[in-house]
């Protein structure tokens, strides 16, 4: 297969959410808010995409899984192939609305 050198190679990054919250990416492309459970975006090959999760009211972000990400900070994904990440949100039992 030959490729046009003017067309950069891309890889797909799929973000799935478990629970309620939002996930965005830098550079822009992923913007998965309250009405979104899964989103895929093609990023230029070999760049690093930083994912940020924000929990919804009454929820807490419990961490990342997939593509080498873990913990509750940002998730940096090197786009050297198609990748999939899960953002996990849970009910915050200490949340009081009023």
C-alpha positions as semicolon CSV with decimal commas, in nm:
position;residue;x (nm);y (nm);z (nm)
1;X;0,000;0,000;0,000
2;X;0,137;0,339;-0,092
3;X;0,036;0,653;0,088
4;X;0,043;1,013;-0,019
5;X;0,324;1,176;0,183
6;X;0,113;1,492;0,209
7;X;-0,152;1,297;0,401
8;X;-0,040;1,228;0,759
9;X;-0,104;0,884;0,902
10;X;-0,367;0,870;1,174
11;X;-0,470;0,635;1,452
12;X;-0,806;0,610;1,625
13;X;-0,848;0,691;1,993
14;X;-1,169;0,556;2,145
15;X;-1,286;0,686;2,482
16;X;-1,556;0,495;2,668
17;X;-1,719;0,623;2,985
18;X;-1,844;0,421;3,277
19;X;-2,071;0,647;3,481
20;X;-2,146;1,019;3,455
21;X;-1,885;1,279;3,372
22;X;-1,707;1,426;3,072
23;X;-1,380;1,363;2,890
24;X;-1,196;1,610;2,666
25;X;-0,869;1,590;2,476
26;X;-0,574;1,814;2,397
27;X;-0,531;1,850;2,105
28;X;-0,904;1,890;2,047
29;X;-1,105;1,603;1,903
30;X;-1,254;1,415;2,197
31;X;-1,538;1,598;2,370
32;X;-1,758;1,337;2,535
33;X;-2,006;1,506;2,772
34;X;-2,324;1,405;2,950
35;X;-2,502;1,262;2,646
36;X;-2,200;1,063;2,525
37;X;-2,094;0,715;2,634
38;X;-1,827;0,653;2,369
39;X;-1,639;0,862;2,114
40;X;-1,365;0,788;1,861
41;X;-1,142;1,045;1,693
42;X;-0,853;1,005;1,449
43;X;-0,533;1,175;1,568
44;X;-0,206;1,220;1,378
45;X;0,027;0,927;1,430
46;X;0,299;0,954;1,699
47;X;0,158;1,257;1,881
48;X;0,067;1,248;2,249
49;X;-0,298;1,314;2,331
50;X;-0,381;1,429;2,685
51;X;-0,723;1,327;2,815
52;X;-0,890;1,510;3,104
53;X;-1,189;1,379;3,299
54;X;-1,437;1,592;3,497
55;X;-1,699;1,424;3,713
56;X;-2,064;1,530;3,706
57;X;-2,231;1,666;4,021
58;X;-2,281;1,385;4,270
59;X;-2,018;1,168;4,102
60;X;-1,646;1,115;4,146
61;X;-1,380;1,020;3,893
62;X;-1,231;0,688;4,004
63;X;-0,964;0,653;3,735
64;X;-0,855;0,551;3,387
65;X;-0,798;0,209;3,240
66;X;-0,650;0,111;2,905
67;X;-0,373;0,248;2,681
68;X;-0,129;0,249;2,973
69;X;-0,336;0,501;3,171
70;X;-0,419;0,468;3,539
71;X;-0,489;0,689;3,837
72;X;-0,710;0,997;3,853
73;X;-0,487;1,260;3,689
74;X;-0,471;1,327;3,318
75;X;-0,416;1,040;3,075
76;X;-0,137;1,080;2,815
77;X;-0,176;0,851;2,515
78;X;0,098;0,813;2,252
79;X;-0,083;0,760;1,923
80;X;0,141;0,486;1,781
81;X;-0,158;0,265;1,697
82;X;-0,532;0,250;1,758
83;X;-0,598;0,295;2,132
84;X;-0,892;0,256;2,367
85;X;-0,933;0,416;2,711
86;X;-1,207;0,388;2,973
87;X;-1,290;0,676;3,208
88;X;-1,453;0,541;3,524
89;X;-1,698;0,750;3,726
90;X;-1,888;0,640;4,037
91;X;-2,162;0,776;4,262
92;X;-2,019;1,002;4,533
93;X;-2,205;0,887;4,845
94;X;-2,079;1,192;5,040
95;X;-2,237;1,441;4,796
96;X;-2,515;1,655;4,943
97;X;-2,711;1,860;4,693
98;X;-2,849;2,101;4,954
